[in-house]
Amino acid sequence: MNVGIEALNVYCGLAQIPVRTLFEGRGLDQERMGNLMMDNRSVGLPFEDPVTNAVNAAKPVVDRLTEEQKNRIEIVITSTESGLDYSKSVASYVHEHLGLSRNCRVVEVKQACYAATAAVQLAVGYVASGVSPGAKALVIATDVALVDERAAYAEPAMGAGAAAVLVSDDPRVLAVDLGAFGNHSYETMDSARPSPSFDIADSDRSLFAYLDCLTNCFESYRAKVEDVDFATTFDYLAMHTPFAGMVKAAHRKLMREFAGSASAEADFTRRVLPSLTYPSRVGNLCSGSVYLALCSLIDNGALDGGARVGLYSYGSGCSSEFFSGLVDRGSADELAAMRIGEHLAGRCELTFEEYTRVLPGNLTCLVPEQDRQVDVAAYDDIVGRAHVERDLLVNTGTKDYRRTYEWLSR
Amino acid sequence: MTAREKVWSAVREGITDILPGARIEGDLHLRDLGADSVDRVEIILGVLDRLGVEEPLSSFSEIPNINALVDFLVERVR
């Protein structure tokens, strides 16, 4: 049975700031830009939150379905480390604003940047089980960034946005290799979000855990799947991308351990670099990061004749997975309809002053308030410079703790 | 060559491989030498390679300075 990703899209906000501009504005050491390998970071605007990001990512996916197909979405799962309430899920708002069937499971999952992959794999298992033939599951990884100058060199690496992944038995984008996966998880405090307004991170602990988990996940994958060779089994690799330079270090480590080569530059350029084009323009998309990398690979790789992709997902805390699937020319045609490259190029470029003006709104967008009004029109100057051809959901505030939303017409 | 001398030699080589001209002093952290997080990974992996030691990177998360790094590795090569 073929099961996997039927449709895929990302939404990475309306605004971005060049990493160089941010380095200059913050007085950061420009020499550190080399290992970061980042060009821009997406910046949320104060009327964007995990719900708007999720809906704006998933709407083009849902709109391409017939009413009958849409009604086969039997599960909606939001994966986020940017929850809005201890009880009420982001998925409940998303389900409403996407206009999905009420005969639907609605749930939210959390495990830092890994949770979306757990949800995708559980959905793949559900579809493959045959308990509801023809069922679809919509997994949406959605997050916002809570960083400012206190995050130092992590600030330029953080992105914001969402990835929408439609799982079904018609895997036009990625046919998942069923049963081919390796996991590694243990408790660690490498990074966390102990409150709705700030993150904590231990950069060494996190980087080291990511890399240890990658090695162990690949070992676990190799123990399950026959005749696996890191250097030849996978035509491409797409990994969770906290920043592009970290993925380069991860690839170098695996080449050293499993391909007996410390010199990995040519292999990196051929098998990994296509997956980093979008992440280097967006920053860490958190739960959606590996799916942004997959989009990048499909839009920028050479897929004629088909290709096997090795995917690695890591979430602090920590849990991780290496899995794989097949993509081909049809995957590229399917994804091209989402025009992700145009979306990223169309974001408004912020000056450092504009960036610091919108930051306080971002840092408080998850904080519960009984009543709040967000003045969307106050950001018309920025929105007007973004190239958008479709209606977007915006957060207009809260009323009795319930979040309120409107469609912003273009 | 004692185990400590062997480790110091591998640490010096591992550091200068990534940070040519670095002034290596035992009471400094690798970040004090100008190593960013990716550099720190490369330095540690390079040192482990030179010593033929296998050790999870997470073992190095809390090492406060180069002296402590050397102490830790001396125990592993013995």
Chai-1 contact restraints between the chains, C-beta under 6 A:
chainA,res_idxA,chainB,res_idxB,connection_type,confidence,min_distance_angstrom,max_distance_angstrom,comment,restraint_id
A,R32,B,D36,contact,1.0,0.0,6.0,A-B,restraint_1
A,N35,B,D36,contact,1.0,0.0,6.0,A-B,restraint_2
A,N35,B,V38,contact,1.0,0.0,6.0,A-B,restraint_3
A,S203,B,S37,contact,1.0,0.0,6.0,A-B,restraint_4
A,D204,B,S61,contact,1.0,0.0,6.0,A-B,restraint_5
A,R205,B,S61,contact,1.0,0.0,6.0,A-B,restraint_6
A,L207,B,S37,contact,1.0,0.0,6.0,A-B,restraint_7
A,F208,B,L57,contact,1.0,0.0,6.0,A-B,restraint_8
A,F208,B,S58,contact,1.0,0.0,6.0,A-B,restraint_9
A,F208,B,S61,contact,1.0,0.0,6.0,A-B,restraint_10
A,A209,B,S58,contact,1.0,0.0,6.0,A-B,restraint_11
A,L211,B,L57,contact,1.0,0.0,6.0,A-B,restraint_12
A,D212,B,P56,contact,1.0,0.0,6.0,A-B,restraint_13
A,D212,B,L57,contact,1.0,0.0,6.0,A-B,restraint_14
A,D212,B,S58,contact,1.0,0.0,6.0,A-B,restraint_15
A,G245,B,V38,contact,1.0,0.0,6.0,A-B,restraint_16
A,A249,B,V38,contact,1.0,0.0,6.0,A-B,restraint_17
A,A249,B,V41,contact,1.0,0.0,6.0,A-B,restraint_18
